[in-house]
Amino acid sequence: MTDQYKRVLTKRERDVFQLLSEGYATADIAQSLTITEKTVRNHISNVMLKIGAKDRTQALVYLVKTNELTIN
């Protein structure tokens, strides 16, 4: 993964990953943000591509380590 993508998440991408970090499922995130499950999956995929993560867990760990995301 690369550090060149620090601070490039959109607000919505950050919202999605914040809810993921709190244990929300895709359907719950969609309902909470009033978007479709497909849109949630698209946001997750876009972030994974941006940072070079292989899965959601790796993306979450990277986002926390780089201070893109804080865990409450």
C-alpha positions as CSV (number, residue, x, y, z in Angstrom):
1,M,0.0,0.0,0.0
2,T,1.2,3.5,-0.7
3,D,1.2,6.7,1.4
4,Q,0.7,8.9,-1.6
5,Y,-3.1,8.6,-1.2
6,K,-3.3,10.1,2.3
7,R,-6.2,12.4,2.8
8,V,-7.9,11.6,-0.5
9,L,-11.0,9.9,0.8
10,T,-14.2,11.6,0.1
11,K,-16.5,12.4,3.0
12,R,-18.8,9.6,2.0
13,E,-16.0,7.1,1.7
14,R,-14.9,8.1,5.2
15,D,-18.5,7.7,6.5
16,V,-18.7,4.2,5.0
17,F,-15.4,3.1,6.6
18,Q,-16.3,4.7,9.9
19,L,-19.4,2.6,10.0
20,L,-17.5,-0.5,8.9
21,S,-15.1,0.1,11.8
22,E,-18.1,0.1,14.1
23,G,-19.2,-3.3,12.9
24,Y,-22.0,-2.3,10.6
25,A,-22.9,-4.7,7.8
26,T,-23.2,-3.5,4.2
27,A,-27.0,-3.4,4.4
28,D,-26.9,-1.5,7.7
29,I,-24.5,1.1,6.2
30,A,-26.7,1.5,3.2
31,Q,-29.7,2.1,5.4
32,S,-27.9,4.4,7.8
33,L,-26.6,6.6,4.9
34,T,-29.7,6.3,2.8
35,I,-27.8,4.8,-0.2
36,T,-28.0,1.4,-1.9
37,E,-25.9,-1.6,-0.9
38,K,-24.3,-1.4,-4.3
39,T,-23.2,2.1,-3.6
40,V,-21.7,1.1,-0.3
41,R,-19.8,-1.7,-2.1
42,N,-18.6,0.8,-4.7
43,H,-17.3,3.1,-2.1
44,I,-15.4,0.3,-0.4
45,S,-14.0,-0.9,-3.7
46,N,-12.9,2.6,-4.6
47,V,-11.1,3.1,-1.4
48,M,-9.4,-0.3,-1.7
49,L,-8.1,0.7,-5.2
50,K,-6.9,4.1,-4.0
51,I,-4.8,2.6,-1.2
52,G,-3.9,-0.7,-2.7
53,A,-5.7,-2.9,-0.1
54,K,-6.6,-6.5,-0.8
55,D,-9.6,-6.6,1.4
56,R,-11.8,-4.5,3.8
57,T,-9.8,-5.4,6.9
58,Q,-6.5,-4.4,5.3
59,A,-8.1,-1.1,4.2
60,L,-9.4,-0.4,7.7
61,V,-6.1,-1.1,9.3
62,Y,-4.3,1.1,6.8
63,L,-6.8,4.0,7.2
64,V,-6.4,3.8,11.0
65,K,-2.6,3.7,10.9
66,T,-2.5,6.7,8.5
67,N,-5.0,8.7,10.6
68,E,-7.5,8.8,7.8
69,L,-9.9,7.1,10.2
70,T,-10.3,7.1,14.0
71,I,-11.9,4.3,15.9
72,N,-14.3,5.4,18.6
